[in-house]
Each structure stands twice: as structure tokens, then as C-alpha cells.
Amino acid sequence: MLVFVVRRCVQSIPTLIGVSIAVFLLVRAIPGNAADVLLGPQATPEQTAALSAQMGLDRPIWVQYGIWIRDMATGNLGRSWINDFPVSTLVWRNLAATAQLAMVSLALALLTAFPIGVLGALHPGGLVGALTRAYTVLAIGIPSFWLGILLVLLVSLKLRWLPPSGYIAPGTDFVHWLKLISLPAITLAVYVSAVLARFIKASILETLGNDYVRTAKSKGLAPRSVLIGHVMRNALLPIVTMIGLQAGGLLGGAVVVESIFAWPGIGRLLVSSIEKRDYMVVQAIILIGATLFLLINLLTDLLYGVLDPRIRAQ
């Protein structure tokens, strides 16, 4: 297992290098630069050129990239060009908020998706099947920004059950943090739960048609034993893959949802940094996001070995 983990980490290095090059070039392809933003529209070309030279923006692109990679390799993410704040502090503080939102959203999505997916597979026809299909269609079709605004208007402003926006650390006041995170987490979880529910239903239906399931039923095993011991165990492999993809997407930052609920996550920081041409922050956010996505894929592969001994033996 250790050899597998090391091999996957080594294989991820070319991917990260490719992502870093793409991010570095695409960020600098945006019209304008940090010097323009800092000095404003009234600055003279001479002032802009002087500040660009001070920030190293006048150097060849490969020199700028080499300096950035060298600093990243030593753990130095640099300082924000806009407010001279350490990039590492900015990124990790906002990443913690996004991670909290992603984990709560994924937990809600799983708690919703599994019952709906299992019921939809076991009762494909009739009222239960129609209700599960209606939920997945509506949940996938409703835009997240519209659902978020609707929840704020209904739950916060009209019913006054939960606060409309804001953020505090969970260690400060856990109950209040739970109230603040509820609406944005529900907004994100609805779509993810529908996607997972449809995938769970399809995976279970495919597994129910296998010979070993029919054999288990013919032996007189209880339906619950067949479902848990034979169907779910074998249907989980593709489901775990989809869960990993959805978790990576949530960690990537729900920009719209974070903006609606004033959640200080990585998505809001990324958009703000792009608008201000704060290259150091943008590059660090995307590279860290790519690394986390690769780590989630590695964790998914390790779970395969836990769920299926044949994969572990290979």
C-alpha cells in the first residue's frame, strides 16, 4: 500500500507542473496588471512602468515563473501585491471556511442521496419512484444562486429561522456557526444529493441484475441481508468515485453560494484576487486546489482497496 501511495504521488508531479504553467500563463493573459490596479486610472505610463519593474512584472515570463516555482518549493507563497499580506495566511484562512462548508454540504448530500437512491432503485415504479425522480429532476434543474436567494427570502427574512449570512469560527460559538452554515450548506447539498442519488440508483439497479444477487435471493436470504451484504457492497465502487468527484468540486469553491451568504471562502477570495490582478494569490489558490483534488482522488483509490479485497491484492 505504501508503494502504491508513493507511486501515485510521484505520478501527480507532472500534473501539478502542467497546472502551474497553465495557471501562470492564463493569469498573465488577463488584460491589465497589478500595477494598473494599485495606481488607478490617473497614473502615468512612467509610474506604471516603475511599479511594474519594482514588482518584477517587467522580467521575462520564464524568469517570473522560475522565481515563483522556487519560492513555492520552499513553502514561500509570497505576499499579496494588493495589501502586502502573506498569501499563505489569506489562502489557508479562506480555505478553512470553504472546507467547513464543503464537508457539511457533502454530509447533508450523502444523508439525502442514499435513501432517495436506494428507494428509487428498489421501487422504480409507483408513487415512490415518481417522487424520487421528481426530486432529482428538480434539484438538478434549480440553479444554485436562485435556490440560495429563495432560502434567504423565505427562511431568513420571512420565517426568521436562520440568519441570512455571515461567518464565525466553529470554536467561537458552535451553535451560531451551525445556524450560519445551514443555508449555504443546504444550497450546495441539494444539487450534489440529486446527482449522487441518480448515480446510486443506477449503480444499484445494475448490481441487482447480477447472478450472485439472484443466487442469494434463491437461497432464502432476507431482503435486507441481500441489499446490504451483496448489492450495496458491490455497488459502492462507482459510487465512491462519484462522491470523490463531487467532494473535489465542492472544495474548488462555490463562488456564487459564498457570495450570496457572505461566506469568506476560497471562491470569493479567488474572484476578488482576479479582479485586482493579485497574481500571487490567484496562482496559490489554483495550485493548492489542484493538489487537494489529486489528494481526494488518491483517497478514493485507497477506499477501493478497503471495499474490494481484489483491488487491494493487485
N, C-alpha and C positions, 0 to 999 in steps of 0.2 A: 504493500500500500504506500509506503514511504517513497519507493522508487517511482510509483505512478504519480504521486503529488509533485515530486521534483521534476519529472519529465514534463508534466503539464505546465509547471511554472516556467520552465525553460522555453517551451513552445509558445508561451504567451509573450515573450520578449519581442519577437519581430512584429507582433500585432500592436504592441504598445508603441514601438518605434514608428510604425506606419501611422498610427493615430496621432502621435506627437507632430510628425511632419505635416500631416493634413491640417491639423488644428492651427499650427504655426502659420502656414501659408494662407489659410482661409481667413483667419483673424486679420491678417495684414492686407487682405484684399478688400476689406470694408473701407469705403471712402472716408477720408479724414483720419486723423490720428489723435493720440492723447494730448499732444501739444496744442492742437487746434481747440480741443475741449477746454483745456486748462486756461488758455489765454483769452478765449472768447472771440467773437467776430470782429472786435475792434483792433486786434493785434496786427502788427505789420508783418510782412513776409520775413523781415530780418529777425524780429523777435521769435517768430515761429521756428525759423531755421536754427536759431541759437538754442532754444529749449529742446528741439529735436536732437541736436548734437549732444546736449547735456544728458538726455535720456538714452542715448545710443541708437536712436532711430535712423541716423544718417549712415550707419555702418552697413556693409553688405549683408544681405539676408542670411547667408550661411554663417556669417560670423555671429549675428544675433542668435541664431538657432544653436550654435555650438556653446555660446555662453549660457543660454537658458538650460540646455541639457546638462551641462557641467554642474550648474547650481542645483538642478533637480536631483542629480545623482548623489549629491552631498546632503540632501534634505532641506536645502535652502529654496523656498518657494518665492523668495524676493519680497518686495514691498509694493503696495498699491501705488500706482502713479498718480492717482487722484487725491487720496488723503494720506499717503505715506504711512499706511497702517500695514503691519505684517500680513502677507497673503495667507499664511498658514492659519493665523487666528481667525481671519474672516471666513475662510473656507470651512474649517472644522466646526466653528460655531454654527454656521448655517447648515452644514451637513448633518449635525446632530438633530436639528429641528426637522429636517427632511426625513432622516432615518426614523424618528419617532412617528411621524405621520405615515410613513410607508409601512412600518410594522403594524401599527394599529389598523390601517386600511386593509392590509393583507389578512390580518386575523379576522376582521369582520367579513371580508370576502370569502374566506375559507369556511367560516361558520355558516354562511348563507349558501355557498355554491354546492357543498357536498350534499346537504339534504335535498336541495332542488334537483341536482343532477341525478342522485340515486332514485328519487321518486319519479322523475321523468323517464328513467330507463326501465324501472320496474312496472310503471303504469303508463305506457306510451299513448294509450287511448283513453277516452273518457274525460271526466272533469279534471282530474289531477294532471294528466298530460297536457290538457289545454291550458291550465293555469301556469304550469312550468314554462311552456312555450311562450305564453303571453309575457311572463316576467322577463325572459331572456331577450325577446324581441324589443320590448320597451326599454329595458335597461341598456341595451347596446345602442339603441337609436336615439336616446336622450343625450344631448350634448352636456358635457360636464359643467360648462360655465352657466348654462340655463338651469340645471338642477341645483347648482350652488346658490345662485341668486334666488331661486324659488324657496330653498330651505331657509335662507336668511329672512326673506319676507314672511314666510309662514311660521317657522318655528321660533325665530328670534324676535321679530318685530310685532307679529300679531299675537302669538301664544305666549311669548316671553318665557320659554322654557330654557333656552340656552343662549349664551352670549353670541353676538353676531361675528365677532372677530377678536383677534389679539393672541398673545402668546406669553406664557411664563414657563420657567423650567419645572419639570415634574417634581423635583426635590423641594421646590419652594412651597407649593400648595398642590398636592396631588389631585384633590377633588376638583379644584378650579381648573387645573390643567386638563383633566378629563372632560370637563364641560367645554373648554375651548377647542379641544381636538375632535370632539364628536362630529360636528357638522362637516368640516373638511374631510375627515376620515370616511364618513358615510358617502360624501360626494364622490370620492375616489373609489370606494369599495363597490358601489353599485355596478359600474361598468365591468370591473375586474371579476366580480362574482358572476355576472352573466356569461362572460367569456369562459370562465372556468366551469360553470355549470353545464354549458353546452359540450365542452370537451369531456367532462366527467361522464355525461350521459352517453356520448358516442363511444367512449372507451369501454364502458360497462356493457353496452349493447353488443359491441364486438366480442367481448370476452364471454358473454352469455351463450354465444353460438358455438363455443369450442367443445370438443369431445369430452374433455375431462370434467367440464361442468355438467354435461348430461349424464356422465358416469356417476358423479357424486349424487345427483338427484335420484338416479335409479337405485342407488344403494340405500335410499331412505333417509339421507341426512336431512336435518331440519333446514328450512329455507334460510334461516339466519346464519347457520354454520356454512352453508354453501356460499352465501353472499360475502361473509367476512373472510372465511378461510380459503376460498377458491377464486371468487370473482374479483373482489377488491384488491387482493394481494397481487394478482397478475395485471389488473387494470391500472395500478398505481404508477407503473414506469412512465408511460407517456404523460400521465397527469403531473408527475413531478417535474417533467421537462417544461410543461406549460406554466406551472407555478413559478419555476425559476425565471422564465422569461418575463412573467408579469411582475415579479419582485424586482428584477433589474429595471424594468420600465418605471416602476414607482420610485426607485432610488434615483433615477435620472432626473427627477424633479417634475412635479405637476405645476407648471408655471401659472396656468390660469387659475387653478384652485388656490394656490398660495397667494395670488394677487387678490382674489375675491375676499379671502378670510384674513388678509394681512398676516400671513404666516411667514416668518422670516427664514424661509428655506433656501436651498441651493438654487432653485429655479429663479426666484426673484433676484437673487444676487447675480446670477448669470445674465439675465436680461438687463439689469442695471449696469453691469460692467460692460456689456456690448455697446449700450447707448453712450457710455462715457469713454469708449475706446480704451478701457483699462486692460491691456493685453495680458499682463501678468496674472490677473485674477481669472480671466476667461480661460487661458491656457491651463492653469492649475485645476480649475473646476472640471473641464472636459477630460483631462488626463486622469484625474482621480476617479471620475465617474466611469471611465473605461476600465480602470483597474478593478473597481468594485464589481462591475459587470462580469469580468473574467473570473473573479473570485466566486461569484454566485454560480457561474457555470461549473467551476471546479467542485463546489459543494454539491451541486446537483449530480455530477458524475459519481461522487463518493456515496451519495444516497442510493444510487443504482446498486452498488455492491451490497448495501445493507438489505435492500428489498429483494434482490435476486442473487443467491449464492453462486450461480453460474457465472455471472459477470465478475464477482469477486475473485473466483478461481482464475478467470482469464487475466 
